[in-house]
Amino acid sequence: MDLSIASVLLVDGITSGAIYALLGLAIVLVFAVTRVIFIPQGEFVAYGALTLAILQTGAVPGTVWLLLLMGAVAAAMDGAGAWRRHRRVMAAARAAGGTLLVPVLLSLVTVWAAPHRFPMLVQMLLSLALVTAFGPLVYRVAFQSLADASTLVLLIVSVGVHFAMTGLALVFFGAEGFRNPSFWDLRMQLGAVTLTGQAIIIITVSVALIVLLWLFFERTLYGKALRATAVNRLGARLMGVSAHAAGRWSFAMAALIGALSGLLIGPTTTVFYDSGFLIGLKGFVAAVIGGLASYPATAIGALFVGIVESFSSFWASAFKEVIVFTLILPILFWLSLTDKHAAEEH
């Protein structure tokens, strides 16, 4: 291996690591707030990439019908909950309507906009909005009623949600893979290093989003409420922070991060309905490196995972996935030795 090959592999590793960092941060965020080890985080990646690809063809993406389906189920659950509490039709209808409002509006806008083939930026924003709306609905349908369940139960449900989302993706998107056009067709030579426009965009957007997440958690009331819930759920409830609202916010942010990751990797690889699983698992490895608690350690771990994967693909491409996922074993062993088994508050 000479310097030029090493530099190419390093850039590829950093580019992939930037995506894994975003997914790892999303997994840490969801776990910190809700104690859900969110296995389906990668499905949002596939949803985002496939939604944009189908919008580019001028067709209505299957995301719309899936969103309406999820919205209807969540609205029925909210309506039934309001009926049990108030025994009034108007209260139940208001609760159901409030849940269904955003999915219906986004679906109407998408059905109208899809045939017009608006510029890519508009299609990207529409894709982000559609997939982000899935986050709170997934939390409402699958996890909200189990908010006080054990972490193991939530993990089992999370695995079930992964299979459900993958199966629904096959139904609504089909088995055909899509690859989006590159956002920036730049190739720049810096000595032995070759940079592409897409790699620059991925790294820049990832760093910008990490900074925005830091500002959100440090400088905004909603961010501080999520941090309070992550640190002490009971204390946050006593201070008036709704655990359900925090859960919906964290899932919305995870869906947004996943969708954005999907848009970023869409031009670099062909995305199928089930492509998100492996990508999300690599983000999970990064989150485990961070102990499912530390955002900086997760980001560093993600870069490490990306670089290891890149060099593994050169030296032993058939075993690159095995090498990446084997990383998790010594880390889990080390964490098991250093974990103080602090009592979890409920």
QUIVENRA-V373463 format. One record per backbone hydrogen bond with DSSP energy under -1.0 kcal/mol. NH is the residue of the N-H (numbers start at 0). CO is the residue of the C=O. If there is no record, write none. Layout:
NH/CO
NH/CO
This chain:
5/1
6/2
7/3
8/4
9/5
10/6
11/7
12/8
13/9
14/10
15/11
16/12
17/13
18/14
19/15
20/16
21/17
22/18
23/19
24/20
25/21
26/22
27/23
28/24
29/25
30/26
31/27
32/28
33/29
34/30
37/35
38/36
40/37
42/39
45/41
46/42
47/43
48/44
49/45
50/46
51/47
52/48
53/49
54/50
55/51
57/54
58/53
63/60
65/61
66/62
67/63
68/64
69/65
70/66
71/67
72/68
73/69
74/70
75/71
76/72
77/73
78/74
79/75
80/76
81/77
82/78
83/79
84/80
85/81
86/82
91/87
92/88
93/89
94/90
95/91
96/92
97/93
98/94
99/95
100/96
103/99
104/100
105/101
106/102
107/103
108/104
109/105
110/106
111/107
112/108
113/109
116/113
122/118
123/119
124/120
125/121
126/122
127/123
128/124
129/125
130/126
131/127
132/128
133/130
134/131
137/133
138/134
139/135
140/136
141/137
142/138
143/138
145/142
146/143
148/145
153/149
154/150
155/151
156/152
157/153
158/154
159/155
160/156
161/157
162/158
163/159
164/160
165/161
166/162
167/163
168/164
169/165
170/166
171/167
172/168
173/169
177/270
185/183
187/194
189/192
192/189
194/187
196/185
199/195
200/196
201/197
202/198
203/199
204/200
205/201
206/202
207/203
208/204
209/205
210/206
211/207
212/208
213/209
214/210
215/211
216/212
217/213
218/214
219/215
223/219
224/220
225/221
226/222
227/223
228/224
229/225
230/226
231/227
235/231
236/232
237/233
238/234
239/236
240/235
245/241
246/242
247/243
248/244
249/245
250/246
251/247
252/248
253/249
254/250
255/251
256/252
257/253
258/254
259/255
260/256
261/257
262/258
263/259
264/260
265/261
267/264
268/264
270/177
274/271
278/274
279/275
280/276
281/277
282/278
283/279
284/280
285/281
286/282
287/283
288/284
289/285
290/287
291/286
292/289
293/289
297/293
298/294
299/295
300/296
301/297
302/298
303/299
304/300
305/301
306/302
307/303
308/304
309/305
310/306
311/307
312/308
314/310
315/311
318/315
319/316
322/318
323/319
324/320
325/321
328/325
330/326
331/327
332/328
333/329
334/330
335/331
336/332
337/333
338/334
